[in-house]
Amino acid sequence: MWDYIQTRRAEILFLGFQHVSLVVQCALLATAIGVTVAVLVYRDGRLTALANGLSAVGLTIPAFALLGLLLTPFGFGVRPAVVAVTFYAALPILRNAVVGLAGVDASLVESARGIGMGRAATLLRVELPLAWPVILTGVRISTQMVMGIAAVAAYVLGPGLGGFIFTGLSRLGGANALYATLTGTIGVVVLAVVLDLLLVLLGRWTIPRGIRV
């Protein structure tokens, strides 16, 4: 196993970088989408229920099925992988953003409006900062989940360590098949742990001590 890793170290590092890059970029895009939608719906109970329902239903869609459907409009490669990973990443973030914004104490919002803040200023300076710990929890859940989905994206020739996993599974019983599968799997797990630790540090830097959960 160690010899296998040593002989392919450059390839493993490159694919690992691709994997992290795919997940981070899709998570950033998903955060922007999820928070924007949450801001638009959290004041309306019906829209909130619809958003939560769609996020719950979306998570039941098998990743293989979605990637297969995306082959027709996008073909093989990076594009279907980005669409699928972003789609799955946005769902937990949307749910947590709605919960976080809806959970802000109404008296604080009224106080902000009472001292002359407009709706936009209240949202940016009061509601979003107070909801940020819950939103960041959604981001952490999302990144851990899509680390695995990004590996599945190798099914449509997406970038990342999933290529090792699929190569190994396609040659089970052959030379180095087990090593290839383990290399991809362990690599994904290690990257997931490292990325989660970075998000924990982000929380310590961006969440005021008084509202940390």
N, C-alpha and C positions, 0 to 999 in steps of 0.2 A: 504493500500500500504506500509506504513512504517513498520507495523508489519510483512508483507510478506518479506520485505528486511532484517529486523532484524533477523528473524528466519533462513534465508538462507545466512547470511552475509559471512560466511566462504566459501561457494560454489561460491558466486558472486565474491569474491576477487580472488579465485583460477582461475575461468574461465576468469576473467578480465586479470589476469596475463598471462594466456595462449593466450588470444586474442592479447595483446600487443606483446608478444614474437613472435607469428606467423607473425604479420605485420612487426615488426622491422627486424627480420631475413630475411624475404622475400624481404623487401625493400633494405637491404644491398646487398643481392645477385643480385637483379634487378639492383641496381646502378652499380655494377661491370660489369654485362652483358651489360647494356645500354651504359655505357661510353666506354667499350672496342669496341663494335660494331661501335659506333660513331667515335672513333679514326680511325678505319679501313676504313670508308666510306666517311668521311666529305670532303676529297680532290677531290672526284670524283662526278661530278654532277649527273650522272646516278644512281650511287649507293646511293647517298643521297636521290634522288627522290624515289628509291625503298624502302629504309628504312622508309621514311616518309609515303609512301603508305601502307606498311605493318603495321605500327603502327596505322594508321587511320582505316584500315580494322579490325585489331585485336580488337580494342575498340568496334566494332559493334557486336562482338560475345557475345550472352547472357551468363551470368555467369552460369546459371542453365544448359544450353546446354553443355558448356565446361566441367563442373563438371560431367555431365552424361556420356560424352564421355570418361572421365578419369577413370571411374569406371572399365572399362574392363581391361586396363593394370595395374592399381594400386590398385583396390579394394577400400573398405571403409577405412576411417581413416585419418591420418595426411598427407600421401604422396600426394593424389590428391589435398588436400587443399593447400599444399606448392606449387605444380606445378601451380595450377590455380592462386593463389595470386601472385606468382613471375611473371607469364606471364603478368598479367594485370599491375603489378607495373612497369615492364620494359618498357612498351610502352611510357608513358609520359616522362620518363627519357631519353630514346633514342632520342625522338624528340627534347627535350630541349638541350641535349648534342650536337646533330648535329648543332642546331641553334647557340648555344654558341660558339662552336669551329669555325664554319664558319664565325661568326661575329667578330672574333679577327682581329684587324687592321693589314693588311698585312705589313705595314711599320714597325710595332713592331717586327714582325717575321723576316723580312729582317734585321733589326738592330741586332737582336739576332744572326742570322746566320753570320752577318758581323763581330761580335766580337769573332767568333770562336766556337760558340755553334753548336753542332751536332743536327740532327733532333730530337733525343730522348730527349736531354737536353732542346731544344726549346719547345717541347711539354710539358715536365714536369714542367719547370720553368717559362714559359711564357704563352703558350696557355691554358693549363688546369687551372692555377690560374685565368686568365682573364675570362675564360668561367664558372668558378665555381658558380658565382651568378645565372646564367641562369640554370645551372645544378641543383643547390639546389632548385630553384623554381619548377623544374620538380619533384624533390624528394618530396617536400611538396604536390604538386598536387597528386602525386602517392600515398602517404601514406593516404591522406584523402579519396581517391577513394577506396583503397583496405581495409580500415577499414570496409566498408559496404560489400565488397566481401568476406572478412574473415567471416562475420556473415552468409552469404549465404552458406559458406562451411560446415555449420552444416548439410546441406542437405546430405552430404556424410560422416557424423559423424566426421567432422573436429573439432578441439578444439576451444574454445572461447565462447563468450556470445551469439552466434547465437542459441545455444541450448535452451536458455530461449525463444527466439522468436519463434522458430519452435514448442516448447512444447506448448506455449500459443496459437498459431494459430491452432494447431491440436486439441485443446480442447475448441475452442471458444464457449462461453455460459456456460462452466463449471466453477467450483470453481477455483478462482485464475488465470484463463486463461488470463484475461486482465492484471493482475499484472505481470505475467511472461513475456508477450510481452513487456510491458512498461519497465520492469527492463532491459531486454536485449537491447532494443532500446536506452533508456536513457544512459545506460552504454557505448554503442558504441559511442554515441555522445560525452560524457564526455571524454572518452579516446582519441578520435580524436582531440578534442580541446587541451588537455594536450600535446599530441605528437606534434601537430603543434607549440605550444608555445616553446617546446624544440628545434624544428628545427629552429625557429626564433632566439633563443639564440645561436644555433650552427652557424648560419649565422653571427651573431655579433662577434663571436669569431674567425671565419675562413676567413671572407671577409675583406680585408683592407678597411679602411674608404673611401679612394679615389675612389674605384670602386664599392661601394655599390649602388644597384639600388633601 
